[in-house]
């Protein structure tokens, strides 16, 4: 445990300078090293500091911290741009043994000016730690000035971060790309996105936007529209009607190492893009006849047009990635063969299977019972070709409360079913589906029955006639943090219907790893990997995405793709594998779970919401529901960003 000798965060002061270290109880369990054998000495952040080592080079720490702030200053306002440069120079002089007595008061005054008059959150927050340190231990700074001798230099590890950056599994530099839109620099914005996200058009439509849920603008009015700004800048550069790219020179091969990727879904595509950018030869093997994985066959076209996926993948192919479709590993080629022919293999298989509800009669698979993922898969693959035959019936009941359930129900309405219902065993508050999806499902005529759970499938002559349900009530929270549904005895009732679509969960088919290439799996039916490297129990075979985590959001799979590409690169270069320093810092910040101060700004600039097509118009087709922003709208929305950058710096022994 990193024990706090002295620290201050917001208004809370911890002072254990006169307490023997063995007796100190304040600290962070599990937080001791940034990397193996490199212990932490201190941390400086946006609202305070913590010192874990009595010999930490305090003055030089803050010199390095202010210098990092100056490097990250955007330059829009004088206090932050010029003030931090002056402060860094003055702190540097003190650390070098040339400080003057008046420097300390000048630094204090300048820090207050920067804190109170900067235009963005970087300037507002960056001076807090220094001001608190100079207040709680002024003798350290005074001694450095008085003795006029060089202060030992420290080892520093810092990043510019923000709540939205930390929440994004890909750690995309969101304030930076939003700021580029504000300035009208669309190519620059897309280039910033492309450093971490090669699927901007897809994410700009279907990302579950964890970034927006932590956006500090919400404290004033509403979060900024991070997702749709990403869609805007992508669509400004690449029209979704485009089927081919302008001539693009592939990334030159700089290595003779070859990598095979199994699965052309978000994880596989992301890893392929970054590995090809690193100069490796990359081939992607996909069982479907087209790319996209679950994003292609699990999301209806009204949310994610197929043209968008094809355009994104064409961009990746233009980098030099080779795609082989219609190839099933285990049938057309074995995993053992791939491993023998390639220097590394990444398994990025999506969760294309379904889980059973556990209803009585479900195992007989009567006519009218269709798994949610199967329903969406057939719809997406066959409907565009005019080959999809909807199940016969008039009343569809979808079981579940996630986005897959919403997609099934809303698609059923578009197919012309007059009555579509959803049954869910908890309340709307506990529904895992996106609030926008729930809202739109209701607008499109989908009935949602809460606290309802099916227990028996009613069948006549091999055809579904209804489901027997039982009422539920909520008990204590379960492992997910949601209140556990409990059956209400004697509340059974019949729900008449023709078609039942279970959409309660997905599963991954891992048959490819049996036989001649066994790989360890978990009790949840996922591939067991080292969480720091994503390597499986077989040397040289990595895995990521849904087949490791279970069904999660598209952006989570992309985050795994970035992680896998990093690990495979280190593996092929013969270096020690592990997450990059930035990822280690993000993990430590998450473990510390530091509170943040309220936003001290003026709000009243409402979010610009996209205009959807009228319900009566969109119900007759699978065309995209919403149009994107116009340039003036996007720029106005980007201007709402507070640029909540903040500097986090860890001080270590080496």
Buried (B, 14 or more C-beta within 10 A) or exposed (E): EBBBBBBBBEEEEBBBEEEEEEEBEBBBEEBBBBEEEBBBBBBBBBBBBBBBBEEBBBBBBBBBBBBBBBEBBBEEBEBBBBBBBBBBBBBBBBBBEBBEEEBBEEBBEBBEBBBEBBBBBBBBBBBBBBBBBBEBBEEBBBBBBEEEEEBEEBBBBBBBBBBBBBBBBBBBBBBBBBBBBBEEBBEBBBBBBBBBBBBBBBBBBBBBBBBBEBBBBBBBBBBBBBBBBBBBBBBBBBEBEEEEEEEEEEBEBEBEBBBBBBBBBBBBBBBBBBBBBBBBBBBBBBBBEBBBBBBBBBBBBBBBBBBBBBBBBBBBBBBBBEBEEEBBBBEEBBBEBBBEEBBBBBBBBBBBBBBEBEBEBBEEEBBBBBBBBBBBBBBBBEBEEEEBEBBEBEBBBBBBBBBBBBBBBBBBBBBEBEBBBBBBBBBBEBBBBBEBBBEBBEEBBBEBBBBBBBBBBBBEEEBBBBBBBBBBBBEEEEEEEBBBBEBEEEEEEEBEBBBBBBBBBBBBBBEBBEEEBEBEBEEEBBBBBEEBBBBBBBEBBBBBBBBBBBBBBBBBBBBBBBBBBBBBBBBBEEEEBBBBBBBBBBBBBEEBEBEBBEBEBEEEBEBBEBEBBEEEEBBEEBEBBBEBBEEEBBBBBBEBBBBBBBBBBBBBBE
